[in-house]
Amino acid sequence: MENKNENPFKLLNFTAVVLLSGFTVFILKELQSIFLPLFVAVIITFVFLPLYNFLNSKKIPAVISMIIIILIIFILANTVSVFILTSINSISQEFPKYEEKFIHYYESLLPKLNLNEDQINRIKNFFDVKNLLMDGSLTGTITNVLSNITSLLGSLFLIIFYVIFLITESESMGKRFTIAYSEEKNASFRVTLSHIIEGLRDYISGKTLLSLIQAIVIGVILWISGVEFYLIWAFLFFLTDYIPNIGSLLASILVGLFMILQFESILFPVIIMVILVLIQNIKGNVIEPKFIGAKLDLSPFLLFFSLVFWGYIWGIIGMILSVPIMSMLKIILMNIPATKSIAILMSNNPEKINN
């Protein structure tokens, strides 16, 4: 009898979860202008929270500390905006030269494949390289990525307001728990909240710092090697580093292709690419685990799903934010006893967090 009575409630709960999930996706997509800056502000908050706490520990008033952080954000945002706009102009002017070179190599390669004319025409129609390149589709894709980031920076004032309130909330959160809950519950909540904040702060700030250092090293190597657009490629490696494996792979392929077209040879670009891949592997497999630990340990399927899901919700910016968002979610679930099992299911190496 209990099973018969429970089944309708299970079906009702499942239906409610599906409807709520669908409604959440709809809200996130339709209210992108509100929620996307909020998610960016959360990440920025955790990046600057250590600095804010450090300034406070030096007896600097909270208002002054907040002003310093806001000025840093403004300077960084304006610098990135100017850099992106300059990069778009540079790409627009120089890209046709690379397009022509690529099409020349493409058309000279086809006859060497020993195919008949009908097969060659099928390949040309299938890839449609001229329409892809000469009509500016590839150029538009690259500049569109940069333009999306610039448009996000257009919401800078909203992001800064979010950051101000989030940092302020982080200070008063403990006091509110003390007043709202009993001493026993308050102690439990404070420990859980402390673990969540520390985990998110360590992951976001550590990931950003390591990605920035890697981008600087790669930029210097490309600059010494005489690679054009080296600053753009370094910035691209910084952004795509938030998308493990797939992001770095796409950035490496794009840079490698441009180097082959620029130097009109394969050997030198291959040597540079081997060096870049070596740097990424040392950073990703040796240095990063020591700084971030198992916090980025997500299931490969979950990584791919989150990439597709957040890309559908918020486009290119969503793809860049997908892994930080899922990592933050995992850290939160891992520090709540009732949801720790879900965090274990999200992990690729559950033994690392099942202690």
Secondary structure, DSSP 4 states (H G I P E B T S, - for coil): -HHHHHHHHHHHHHHHHHHHHHHHHHHHHHTHHHHHHHHHHHHHHHHHHHHHHHHHHTT--HHHHHHHHHHHHHHHHHHHHHHHHHHHHHHHHHHHHHHHHHHHHHHHHGGGG---HHHHHHHHHHH-HHHHHTTTHHHHHHHHHHHHHHHHHTTHHHHHHHHHHHHHHHHHHHHHHHHHS-HHHHHHHHHHHHHHHHHHHHHHHHHHHHHHHHHHHHHHHHHHTT-TTHHHHHHHHHHHTTSTTHHHHHHHHHHHHHHHHHHT-SHHHHHHHHHHHHHHHHIIIIIHHHHHGGGG---HHHHHHHHHHHHHHHHHHHHHHHHHHHHHHHHHHHTSGGGHHHHHHH-SSGGGT--
